[in-house]
Amino acid sequence: MESTLTARDRVGVQDFVLLENYTSEAAFIENLRRRFGENLIYTYIGSVLVSVNPNKDLEIYSKAHMERYRGVSFYEISPHIYAVSDNTYRAMRTERRDQCILISGESGAGKTEASKKILQYYATTCPVTDHLSTLRDRLVQSNPVLEAFGNAKTLRNDNSSRFGKYMDVQFDFRGAPIGGHILNYLLEKSRVVHQNHGERNFHIFYQLLEGGEQNLLSKLGLERNAQKYQYLVKGCCPRVSSINDKNDWRTVRKALTVIGFHEDEVEDLLNIIASVLHLGNTQFGEGKNGENQITTEPQLKYLSKLLGVDGAALREALTHKKITAKGEEMISPLSFEQAVAARDALAKAVYGRAFTWLVVKINQSLAFKGSSSVIGLLDIYGFEVFQHNSFEQFCINYCNEKLHQLFIELTLKSEQEEYEAEGITWEPVKYFDNKIICDLVEGKHKGLISILDEECLRPGEPSDISFLEKLEDTLGGHAHFVTHKLSNGKTRKAVSREEFKLIHYAGEVNYSVNGFLDKNKDLLYRNLKEVICQSNSQVLSQCFHREEVTDQKRPETTATQFKNSLAKLIEILMSKEPSYVRCIKPNDAKQSGRFDEALVRHQVKYLGLMENLRVRRAGFAYRRHYETFLQRYKSLCPGTWPNWQGRLADGVATLVQHLGYKPEEYKLGKTKIFIRFPKTLFSTEDSLEARRPALVLTLQTSWRGYRERAKYLRIRQAVIQSAWRGMISRQKARRRRHAVDIIRKFIKGFIYRHYEHCPENEYFLDHQRFSFLMMLFRNPPKSVLDKSWPIPPPCLTEASEHLCRLCMRNMMRAYCRRIQPEWKKQMEQKVVASQIFKDQKDSYPQSVPKLFVASRLNSEEFNLKVIQTLGNDKVKYGIAVTKYDRRGYKARPRQLLLTSSFAMLVAEAKLKQRIDYATLRSISVSSLSDGFMVLHVPSEDNKQKQLSWRLTAMIITFAVARGKEGVIDFTSGPELKVAKCKKGHLLVTAPKLNP
């Protein structure tokens, strides 16, 4: 900020606390006017940013400007919305405390644009990943969607927010945005059915008609002409030169996709928007029997289709109401006025709840569950005073009373905490405490809202006038409440008989009570609600819950809902460290360069800027950290120039003593210097400006000396480099000559490599031997199975053989030393199996990795009688087998038990056959993977003295009886199969595992 203090006569001061005549409103506005004339739209009041809407595009929002303010001290450069954004972001990260930025001002002052610039700053400068990039896009794209459904053209602003918005932006530990949440307040639903002259309905209606595809409009039953819809012609302003509805429609559709809305949700949402337009065109007239009825049938058909409800039920609900008296329900016809009111109430309810649903869906797309730091953005309506003020202005101004109360309290608290932290005596500040006005509005039983609710709920026929009379009876003696009846002769003309006046902190406002009760109740006839609750629309079913129809509890009034939500908002803001942006509109005509002093004075008063300045200037106008102050002004004192080596506080004390500061002009805190009067700072700044020519001359002299010394050093370095390059070149030449000699020896040795050892091949043979031995050293065989061995040179053939044998012997010895007894036994058995089955049995390769087991049967599977029969003969091995008879080949399940001297086949407890090993002639198996085994033993027929059998390729022949043979045929097939074939042979089919 200090960089342009010397230009203050032309562009004014950048911080209002530096105004000499800080109590003068005229001086305040003149400073604003000067800066506005130079396109300097931002000014500070301490840490509060005052922003004047330029009503034109300024080249101060580029990415380069963002980088300029990134990570820079708040007062180091000129005021900007980016400075507030960055200061808040850095405070959140360094102090680990949630922050919030409160943006306020009247319609057209630039609040929405300010919140957009803040979001764009965070989206551009914060670290981001692919996932976070999607979230960043959703945060940014939520703005055009909310603007389309919640903003409208008013007399003061072409893009006026007609709802209050508080957005939390969540950041992770790295400072990257990871989520967000939006709270909305008091949508101006009355705008759906009525607009003042020169104003428009919400943007989305015109965007749909101008930008929607023709087939979409046909499906919705709409025409591309806003003049044909009653809800869009009240303000006589369907088109605005500064708004391109067609382009905005494309932006909104793209934004809905980016945020994550499904096509069916968008379709339902557009159905609701179209249904509101059809509701506006729904007309009523007198029927044959004198009753009120709907005269526009096409609208009713479209309404039933778009809302997803029964057309007959909707017709009935729009022309009749359901009354419950003494437990009985009665249907009563509506008058023409009541039917129109019911239609408008339905339109407002449907649009209002659809807007709330929209905010909920956006929150779901931005949701992040987990711990995070938060920066809140509050974009809320400023104090409003119109020619005719109603219920909406009452709620808005009540909100501003609460926020102003919070603003003053937090500003005073911040000032007091800074003084106490720096050890400066705090002097109490007198200020207007608007708690008395807040209590007047929200007090229990006697507050204005409580009286309004009581009047809405009391039996009988309450009216707006009866409400006004009750206010006069209850609040008649309050200093900030005036009515026509309670005022004196001088002020009575300023208040009509249907108005009451509240004296706010920002001024007096007259409120018309007409419509207060209806707007506060905001009721929808029960039978209309029943019809909408039966809707098959996905969106409406989430907006209108069927429990509402059966719930007998009275819903909260609009004012009470707003009061409760405002209390929660204040609680949220109190839990965060606040920053403030106060927006000012320079003129009502939206012209650039025009500064309406009366309008600006009006806003300065309503925003409480003078009171804020007075609180900020109650003590000291200027305060800076010692390091910043000393760095800027150290050249003004010989004791601190060019560098101060001691404590910063001592350096500042030396500097201010040299400058001649009087004791009452400053105080030294623990880390900051406090200067009471702006003139003290300005005189110091003027001294610095006068000192600058001498500083420039000193710097120029130093620079010239440095440049000449650098030139001399370059020349000297060139001489040294020349000698150095010569030495390096000579070394390179020696290395080249040595390399050439080596290469020559190597080539000559290669030529004489087959000769006896001689001087010509000595180097080459030595190199061969060394290379071979090093290769063996680095890559020896890793295991006994590794048979690889490098080919040796001819001169090392014999040595290589000896080394190979020694290496293998050493590895074998190491391997045998490590082997366990159990594993050794397995190896011996595997060797025997290999000798028998290798290259003979198809299933042998698959059996090699499998270990031999002691038995295939558990001890529990042996029959006890069989064990007793064996006596001293112990079973060595047992396995379950299938035995095929020689005659007929019948399969029988058996157990094959092996002892030390014989084998036997057992069926349950019976010993079926005993085969002594001495009588066993041979064992036959096939070469396939069948698991089939033939034991050849002598025949039990005494007459058949000799066993006769033969084994040919895939056939085993054996003697069955005298002169009769049995044949077993083996063949390959897809699966294992044993069966008797037509020839009477036993056919064994087995798959071939190793083709």
Helices and strands as residue ranges (DSSP letters): G 2-7, H 8-11, G 16-18, H 25-37, E 42-45, E 48-52, H 63-69, H 81-95, E 99-104, H 111-125, H 130-150, E 151-152, E 160-161, E 164-171, E 177-185, G 189-192, H 203-211, H 214-220, G 226-228, H 230-233, H 245-259, H 263-280, E 284-286, E 292-294, H 297-307, H 311-319, E 320-325, E 328-333, H 336-366, E 373-379, H 391-422, H 435-442, H 448-457, H 464-475, E 481-483, G 492-494, E 499-504, E 507-512, H 516-521, H 526-533, H 538-543, H 547-550, H 558-574, E 577-584, H 597-606, H 609-616, E 622-625, H 626-633, G 634-636, H 648-659, G 663-665, E 666-668, E 672-675, H 678-751, H 762-778, G 794-796, H 797-818, H 821-837, H 844-847, G 859-861, H 864-870, E 877-884, E 891-898, E 902-907, E 910-916, E 922-925, E 933-936, E 949-952, E 955-961, E 964-972, E 977-980, E 986-990
